[in-house]
Amino acid sequence: MPRTQPMSRPAGRTPDHGARWVGTLLVTVAFAATAILLLLRNTSAPPPPPPARPTQSDLNAPPALIRAARAVGFSPTTEPGVGQVEGKPAGDGPSPYSKLLLKPGTPAPRFTLRTPEGQPVTVPAAGRPTFLEFFTTWCPHCNAEAPHLRRLALQFGSRVAFVAVNADSEGPPSVYAFHRYFGLPYPALVDPSGSPRGSFHQRGGLGRWARAYGVQAYPTMYVISAQGRVLWAGDSEQPDALVRQKLQAALG
């Protein structure tokens, strides 16, 4: 009995499995590339701002302090994901990390510290609201916040006393280098009471007043009323709209 020949496929209809596989691969790669680009757009580190022009106060600083600050080699630190909270609506502010932050209505601990140049500053200020920030020079989130706080301080002017306190026992050169780079129009204070001593190149122990204000994350921010009571506290980066809202409320 003759052997039956297999039925042949019509000409031009034979499936090309290799081409189909290549097409699928290209589509997959395209989707992956799009996802990666979106991820990078959302998490890539923003470029640091250039150094601010020196103020008259900067130019009048002791030469020894200026030389020591240059030797620190400060440059803004950044990492993926920083600098993205500040532009969000006020309602998108993150929940506090620290459970030790002072509650609204609590009397704000009063203290006096010195600027890197040696000028004493008392916190909270008398007779007007105070915006108080605890920061470190090496913290990417503090670096991301600095230009935003600068703009807010300029916006509110003398109506609100802005002040920053170094939280991890860094010396005057590190604090001055940070303050000078960002051109902050408000005092940055030195609290060398913790151990070990910190620097731009090394984390230090919490200073006395950072502990008194329940600092466990950087930056930590407070809005304090003209009567010296806590109105609001938050830590990590915060929306500008939220900080502005709290300061306006403090002004009544």
C-alpha positions as CSV (number, residue, x, y, z in Angstrom):
1,M,0.0,0.0,0.0
2,P,1.5,3.3,-1.0
3,R,2.7,5.5,1.9
4,T,0.6,8.6,2.4
5,Q,2.5,11.8,1.8
6,P,2.1,14.6,4.5
7,M,-0.1,17.4,3.4
8,S,1.9,20.4,2.4
9,R,1.0,24.0,3.6
10,P,-0.1,26.5,1.0
11,A,2.7,28.6,-0.4
12,G,3.2,31.9,1.5
13,R,1.3,30.8,4.6
14,T,4.1,29.1,6.6
15,P,4.4,30.8,10.0
16,D,7.8,32.4,10.8
17,H,8.3,31.5,14.5
18,G,11.6,33.3,14.6
19,A,10.1,36.6,13.4
20,R,7.3,36.2,15.9
21,W,9.8,35.7,18.7
22,V,11.8,38.7,17.7
23,G,8.6,40.9,17.6
24,T,7.6,39.8,21.1
25,L,11.1,40.5,22.3
26,L,11.1,44.0,20.8
27,V,7.7,44.8,22.4
28,T,9.0,43.5,25.8
29,V,12.1,45.6,25.5
30,A,10.1,48.7,24.6
31,F,7.9,48.3,27.6
32,A,10.9,47.7,29.9
33,A,12.7,50.8,28.6
34,T,9.6,52.9,29.1
35,A,9.3,51.6,32.7
36,I,12.9,52.3,33.4
37,L,12.7,55.9,32.0
38,L,9.6,56.6,34.2
39,L,11.4,55.1,37.2
40,L,14.5,57.2,36.6
41,R,12.3,60.3,36.1
42,N,10.7,59.7,39.5
43,T,13.8,58.7,41.5
44,S,16.8,60.2,39.8
45,A,18.8,62.6,41.9
46,P,18.2,66.2,41.1
47,P,21.3,68.3,40.2
48,P,22.6,70.4,43.1
49,P,22.2,74.1,42.9
50,P,25.3,76.3,42.3
51,P,26.8,78.1,45.3
52,A,25.1,81.3,46.3
53,R,26.8,84.6,46.0
54,P,28.3,85.6,49.3
55,T,26.4,88.0,51.5
56,Q,28.0,91.0,53.3
57,S,27.9,89.0,56.5
58,D,29.8,86.2,54.7
59,L,32.4,88.6,53.5
60,N,32.8,90.0,57.1
61,A,33.4,86.5,58.6
62,P,36.7,85.9,60.3
63,P,39.4,84.9,57.8
64,A,40.3,81.9,59.9
65,L,36.8,80.6,59.7
66,I,36.6,81.2,56.0
67,R,39.8,79.2,55.5
68,A,38.6,76.4,57.7
69,A,35.3,76.2,55.9
70,R,37.1,76.0,52.5
71,A,39.1,73.1,53.9
72,V,35.9,71.2,54.8
73,G,35.3,70.7,51.0
74,F,31.6,71.0,51.3
75,S,29.4,70.2,48.3
76,P,25.7,69.4,48.3
77,T,24.9,65.7,48.8
78,T,22.0,64.2,46.9
79,E,20.5,60.8,46.2
80,P,17.6,59.3,44.1
81,G,14.2,60.4,45.3
82,V,15.2,63.6,47.2
83,G,13.8,67.0,46.4
84,Q,10.4,65.8,45.2
85,V,8.2,66.4,48.2
86,E,8.7,70.2,48.3
87,G,6.5,70.9,45.3
88,K,3.6,68.7,46.4
89,P,0.3,70.0,47.9
90,A,0.1,70.7,51.6
91,G,-2.0,67.6,52.2
92,D,0.8,65.4,50.9
93,G,3.2,66.0,53.8
94,P,4.6,62.8,55.3
95,S,3.8,61.6,58.7
96,P,6.5,62.2,61.4
97,Y,9.1,59.5,61.8
98,S,10.0,60.5,65.3
99,K,7.5,59.7,68.1
100,L,9.3,62.1,70.4
101,L,8.4,65.4,68.6
102,L,6.9,68.0,70.9
103,K,3.2,68.1,70.6
104,P,1.2,71.3,69.6
105,G,0.6,73.5,72.7
106,T,3.8,72.4,74.4
107,P,6.1,75.2,75.6
108,A,9.1,75.2,73.3
109,P,12.4,74.7,75.2
110,R,14.3,78.0,75.2
111,F,18.0,78.1,74.5
112,T,20.8,80.2,73.3
113,L,23.5,79.0,70.9
114,R,26.1,80.8,68.7
115,T,26.6,81.1,65.0
116,P,29.9,79.9,63.5
117,E,31.1,83.6,63.8
118,G,30.3,83.5,67.5
119,Q,27.1,85.6,67.6
120,P,24.6,84.5,70.2
121,V,21.0,83.7,69.1
122,T,18.1,82.8,71.4
123,V,15.4,80.4,70.3
124,P,12.4,80.8,70.2
125,A,12.4,84.5,69.2
126,A,10.5,86.9,71.4
127,G,7.4,88.6,70.0
128,R,7.1,86.8,66.7
129,P,6.7,83.3,65.4
130,T,9.8,81.1,64.9
131,F,10.6,78.6,62.3
132,L,13.2,76.2,63.7
133,E,15.0,73.6,61.7
134,F,17.4,70.9,62.9
135,F,19.8,69.8,60.2
136,T,23.1,68.1,59.4
137,T,25.4,69.2,56.6
138,W,25.8,65.7,55.1
139,C,22.1,64.9,54.9
140,P,20.7,64.8,51.3
141,H,17.3,65.7,52.6
142,C,18.6,68.8,54.4
143,N,20.5,69.8,51.3
144,A,17.3,69.4,49.2
145,E,15.3,71.5,51.7
146,A,17.8,74.4,52.0
147,P,16.9,76.3,48.8
148,H,13.2,76.0,49.6
149,L,13.6,77.3,53.1
150,R,15.7,80.1,51.8
151,R,12.9,81.2,49.5
152,L,10.3,80.9,52.3
153,A,12.5,83.0,54.7
154,L,12.8,85.7,52.0
155,Q,9.1,85.6,51.5
156,F,8.1,86.0,55.1
157,G,10.9,88.4,55.9
158,S,11.1,89.8,59.4
159,R,7.6,88.7,60.3
160,V,9.0,85.2,61.2
161,A,12.3,84.4,62.8
162,F,13.9,81.6,60.8
163,V,16.8,79.7,62.5
164,A,18.6,76.5,61.8
165,V,20.4,74.4,64.4
166,N,23.0,71.8,63.5
167,A,21.8,68.6,65.1
168,D,24.9,66.3,65.2
169,S,27.6,68.3,67.0
170,E,29.4,69.6,63.9
171,G,32.0,72.4,64.4
172,P,31.8,76.0,63.1
173,P,33.6,75.3,59.8
174,S,31.1,72.6,58.6
175,V,28.1,74.7,59.7
176,Y,29.5,77.8,58.1
177,A,30.3,76.0,54.8
178,F,26.8,74.7,54.6
179,H,25.2,78.1,55.4
180,R,27.5,79.9,53.0
181,Y,26.9,77.5,50.1
182,F,23.2,77.9,50.2
183,G,23.2,81.6,51.0
184,L,20.8,81.2,53.9
185,P,19.4,84.6,55.0
186,Y,18.9,83.4,58.6
187,P,21.4,82.2,61.3
188,A,22.6,78.6,61.4
189,L,23.7,77.7,64.9
190,V,26.4,75.4,66.3
191,D,25.5,72.9,69.1
192,P,28.7,71.0,69.9
193,S,27.3,69.2,73.0
194,G,26.9,65.7,71.5
195,S,29.4,62.9,71.2
196,P,31.1,62.0,69.0
197,R,31.6,65.3,67.2
198,G,30.2,65.3,63.7
199,S,31.5,67.0,60.5
200,F,30.5,67.1,56.8
201,H,32.5,63.9,56.4
202,Q,31.3,62.1,59.5
203,R,28.0,61.7,61.4
204,G,28.1,62.8,65.0
205,G,26.0,62.4,68.1
206,L,22.8,64.4,68.7
207,G,23.4,67.7,70.4
208,R,21.5,68.7,73.6
209,W,18.9,70.7,71.9
210,A,18.2,68.2,69.2
211,R,17.5,65.7,71.9
212,A,15.3,68.2,73.8
213,Y,13.2,68.6,70.6
214,G,12.8,64.9,70.0
215,V,14.9,64.8,66.8
216,Q,15.3,61.4,65.2
217,A,15.3,62.2,61.5
218,Y,16.7,65.0,59.4
219,P,15.6,67.6,58.8
220,T,13.2,68.2,61.7
221,M,11.2,71.4,61.6
222,Y,9.1,73.3,64.1
223,V,6.7,76.3,63.9
224,I,6.6,78.1,67.2
225,S,4.1,80.8,68.2
226,A,5.0,84.3,69.2
227,Q,4.1,83.1,72.8
228,G,6.7,80.4,72.6
229,R,4.4,77.3,72.1
230,V,4.7,74.6,69.5
231,L,2.2,75.0,66.7
232,W,3.5,72.3,64.4
233,A,6.3,69.8,64.1
234,G,7.4,67.5,61.2
235,D,10.5,65.7,60.0
236,S,12.0,64.7,56.7
237,E,11.3,66.8,53.6
238,Q,8.0,68.8,53.7
239,P,5.9,70.4,51.0
240,D,6.6,74.2,50.7
241,A,2.8,74.7,50.7
242,L,2.4,73.0,54.1
243,V,5.2,75.0,55.7
244,R,3.8,78.2,54.2
245,Q,0.4,77.3,55.5
246,K,1.7,76.7,59.1
247,L,3.7,80.0,59.1
248,Q,0.7,81.9,57.9
249,A,-1.4,80.4,60.6
250,A,1.2,81.4,63.2
251,L,0.9,85.0,62.0
252,G,-2.8,84.9,62.5
